[in-house]
Amino acid sequence: MRRDAAEYGGRFTSHLVLNEPGRPDLYNQWFDFYFLGMDRFTIWNAEIVTARQAFWDAAHHEASSRAYAALGDAGLDRESKLDFEPADVSRTGKVLTYRMVKREPVRYVQFDGRTLSEQIDLLETAIIRDEPPVIYESFKLDWSYAYGIGLRIVLDVEVINQAAIEAAIDRFLAIGETDWVSSEAVPRDHLPLVREQEALASVDYPSAQLGMPVR
């Protein structure tokens, strides 16, 4: 952390870029980082997300679960099947490499002719509009991590930046480094009204619009 203090401020470190120039706030809704506990020996392997991101994740998970349930085993097998074809062949005819065959998305009767992806999008929109997930600020420990102790943080902030991360660390240490859930839900007007992909598509961010990775 001392070595990375110029980049992260000295209280935590990460393998991710925190202050990417020109990156819109809407693309800074989560971050992975490490910090030390009060005893200076415990390593917390943390993921922090905004309440907005937690809301999007919950809506997408619920939409996916409903779509998969309606699809049935046969449909799930079809969706998960991968086909490959030879890509490079030696002069002797030996296949050196394979490439995945691109398939046309299947349209399902139970989805009124929509693909699985289209059905998930439709359900997600309806869930956000009619059954919005209830989100709470929280700290949740995960003891299964191979490195350090896992910690998932949900924080009601507009953007994940150094100030938000340091505030989360202070809060976590103050409550005694344990699981915690707020007694009050994040207000609905703090949460989005559209799907994540719709929101991101509305932001002028050239690298994302060109299909380049955003993290």
C-alpha positions as CSV (number, residue, x, y, z in Angstrom):
1,M,0.0,0.0,0.0
2,R,2.9,2.4,0.7
3,R,4.3,1.6,-2.7
4,D,1.0,2.5,-4.4
5,A,0.2,5.5,-2.1
6,A,0.6,7.9,-5.0
7,E,-2.1,6.2,-6.9
8,Y,-4.5,5.1,-4.2
9,G,-3.8,7.4,-1.3
10,G,-2.0,4.9,1.0
11,R,-5.0,3.3,2.8
12,F,-5.7,0.5,0.2
13,T,-4.3,-1.0,-2.9
14,S,-5.7,-2.7,-6.0
15,H,-4.9,-4.4,-9.3
16,L,-7.4,-2.1,-11.0
17,V,-7.2,1.5,-12.3
18,L,-9.1,3.9,-10.0
19,N,-8.6,7.2,-11.6
20,E,-8.8,6.6,-15.4
21,P,-8.8,9.9,-17.2
22,G,-12.0,10.6,-19.1
23,R,-13.9,7.7,-17.6
24,P,-17.5,8.7,-16.9
25,D,-18.9,8.2,-13.3
26,L,-21.5,5.8,-14.6
27,Y,-18.6,3.4,-15.5
28,N,-17.2,3.7,-11.9
29,Q,-19.9,1.8,-10.0
30,W,-17.7,-1.0,-8.5
31,F,-14.1,-1.6,-7.5
32,D,-11.9,-4.4,-6.1
33,F,-9.3,-3.5,-3.5
34,Y,-7.3,-4.7,-0.5
35,F,-6.9,-3.0,2.9
36,L,-5.6,-4.0,6.4
37,G,-7.7,-4.6,9.5
38,M,-7.3,-2.8,12.8
39,D,-4.8,-5.5,13.9
40,R,-2.6,-4.6,10.9
41,F,-2.3,-8.3,10.0
42,T,-5.8,-9.1,8.6
43,I,-6.0,-8.5,4.9
44,W,-9.5,-7.6,3.6
45,N,-10.1,-8.6,0.0
46,A,-12.9,-6.3,-0.8
47,E,-15.4,-5.6,-3.6
48,I,-17.3,-2.3,-3.3
49,V,-20.4,-1.5,-5.4
50,T,-22.8,1.4,-5.4
51,A,-26.4,0.9,-4.5
52,R,-27.1,1.6,-8.1
53,Q,-24.9,-1.3,-9.2
54,A,-26.4,-3.6,-6.6
55,F,-29.8,-2.8,-7.9
56,W,-28.9,-3.5,-11.5
57,D,-27.3,-6.8,-10.4
58,A,-30.3,-7.9,-8.4
59,A,-32.7,-7.0,-11.3
60,H,-30.6,-8.9,-13.8
61,H,-30.3,-11.9,-11.6
62,E,-34.0,-12.1,-11.0
63,A,-34.7,-11.7,-14.8
64,S,-32.2,-14.3,-15.7
65,S,-33.6,-16.8,-13.1
66,R,-37.2,-16.4,-14.5
67,A,-36.1,-16.7,-18.1
68,Y,-34.0,-19.8,-17.4
69,A,-36.9,-21.4,-15.5
70,A,-39.3,-20.8,-18.4
71,L,-36.7,-22.1,-20.9
72,G,-36.6,-25.6,-19.4
73,D,-33.8,-28.2,-19.5
74,A,-33.9,-28.7,-23.3
75,G,-33.6,-25.0,-24.0
76,L,-30.8,-24.6,-21.4
77,D,-28.9,-27.5,-23.0
78,R,-29.2,-25.8,-26.4
79,E,-28.1,-22.5,-25.1
80,S,-25.0,-23.9,-23.3
81,K,-23.9,-26.1,-26.2
82,L,-20.7,-24.9,-27.9
83,D,-19.7,-26.1,-31.4
84,F,-16.2,-25.9,-32.8
85,E,-14.6,-26.3,-36.2
86,P,-11.0,-26.6,-37.4
87,A,-9.3,-23.2,-37.7
88,D,-5.7,-24.2,-38.7
89,V,-4.7,-27.4,-40.3
90,S,-1.1,-28.6,-41.0
91,R,0.1,-29.8,-44.4
92,T,-0.4,-33.3,-43.2
93,G,-4.0,-32.7,-42.4
94,K,-3.6,-32.5,-38.6
95,V,-5.9,-30.0,-36.9
96,L,-3.7,-27.5,-35.0
97,T,-6.4,-25.2,-33.6
98,Y,-10.2,-24.9,-33.4
99,R,-12.5,-21.9,-33.4
100,M,-16.0,-21.6,-32.0
101,V,-18.8,-21.7,-34.5
102,K,-21.0,-18.6,-34.3
103,R,-24.6,-19.6,-34.1
104,E,-27.7,-17.6,-34.8
105,P,-29.6,-17.0,-31.6
106,V,-32.6,-19.4,-31.1
107,R,-36.1,-17.8,-30.9
108,Y,-38.4,-19.6,-28.5
109,V,-42.2,-20.1,-28.6
110,Q,-42.5,-19.6,-24.9
111,F,-40.8,-16.2,-25.3
112,D,-43.2,-15.2,-28.1
113,G,-40.4,-15.5,-30.6
114,R,-37.8,-13.7,-28.6
115,T,-34.3,-15.0,-27.9
116,L,-33.1,-15.8,-24.4
117,S,-31.2,-12.5,-24.3
118,E,-34.1,-10.5,-25.5
119,Q,-36.4,-12.2,-22.9
120,I,-34.0,-11.4,-20.1
121,D,-33.9,-7.7,-21.2
122,L,-37.7,-7.6,-21.3
123,L,-38.1,-9.1,-17.9
124,E,-35.4,-6.9,-16.4
125,T,-37.2,-3.8,-17.7
126,A,-40.5,-5.0,-16.2
127,I,-38.8,-5.8,-12.8
128,I,-37.2,-2.4,-12.6
129,R,-40.5,-0.8,-13.4
130,D,-43.0,-2.9,-11.4
131,E,-41.0,-4.9,-8.8
132,P,-37.9,-2.9,-8.0
133,P,-35.4,-4.8,-5.8
134,V,-35.0,-3.4,-2.3
135,I,-31.3,-2.5,-1.7
136,Y,-29.6,-1.9,1.7
137,E,-26.2,-0.6,2.4
138,S,-24.2,-3.4,3.9
139,F,-20.9,-5.2,4.7
140,K,-20.9,-9.0,4.1
141,L,-17.9,-11.2,5.0
142,D,-16.8,-14.2,2.9
143,W,-14.4,-16.7,4.5
144,S,-14.0,-18.8,1.4
145,Y,-11.4,-16.5,-0.2
146,A,-7.9,-18.0,-0.8
147,Y,-6.2,-14.6,-0.2
148,G,-7.4,-12.6,2.7
149,I,-11.0,-12.4,4.0
150,G,-13.6,-11.6,1.4
151,L,-15.7,-8.5,1.9
152,R,-18.6,-7.2,-0.2
153,I,-19.6,-3.6,0.4
154,V,-22.8,-1.9,-0.8
155,L,-22.6,1.9,-0.5
156,D,-25.2,4.5,-1.5
157,V,-22.9,6.8,-3.4
158,E,-23.0,8.2,-7.0
159,V,-19.5,6.9,-7.9
160,I,-16.8,4.7,-6.5
161,N,-13.7,6.8,-6.0
162,Q,-11.0,7.2,-3.4
163,A,-13.2,9.2,-1.0
164,A,-16.0,6.6,-1.2
165,I,-13.6,3.7,-0.6
166,E,-11.9,5.4,2.4
167,A,-15.3,6.3,3.9
168,A,-16.3,2.6,3.5
169,I,-13.1,1.5,5.2
170,D,-13.7,3.9,8.1
171,R,-17.3,2.7,8.5
172,F,-16.3,-1.0,8.4
173,L,-13.6,-0.5,11.0
174,A,-15.9,1.5,13.2
175,I,-18.6,-1.2,13.4
176,G,-15.9,-3.8,14.4
177,E,-15.1,-5.5,11.1
178,T,-18.2,-7.6,10.9
179,D,-21.3,-8.3,8.9
180,W,-23.7,-5.4,8.9
181,V,-26.9,-4.4,7.1
182,S,-28.6,-0.9,7.3
183,S,-31.9,-0.8,9.0
184,E,-33.2,1.5,6.3
185,A,-33.5,0.7,2.6
186,V,-31.8,2.9,0.0
187,P,-34.5,5.4,-1.2
188,R,-36.1,4.4,-4.5
189,D,-35.3,7.7,-6.0
190,H,-31.6,7.0,-5.5
191,L,-31.9,4.0,-7.7
192,P,-32.1,3.7,-11.5
193,L,-35.2,3.5,-13.7
194,V,-33.6,1.8,-16.6
195,R,-31.4,-1.3,-17.2
196,E,-27.7,-1.0,-16.8
197,Q,-27.0,-1.4,-20.6
198,E,-29.5,1.3,-21.4
199,A,-27.9,3.7,-18.9
200,L,-24.4,2.9,-20.1
201,A,-25.4,3.3,-23.8
202,S,-26.6,6.9,-23.0
203,V,-23.1,8.0,-21.9
204,D,-20.6,9.4,-24.3
205,Y,-17.7,7.1,-23.7
206,P,-15.9,6.3,-27.0
207,S,-13.9,3.2,-25.9
208,A,-17.1,1.5,-24.7
209,Q,-19.0,2.5,-27.8
210,L,-16.3,0.9,-29.9
211,G,-16.7,-2.4,-28.1
212,M,-13.4,-2.1,-26.2
213,P,-13.2,-3.4,-22.6
214,V,-14.2,-0.8,-20.0
215,R,-12.3,-2.2,-17.0
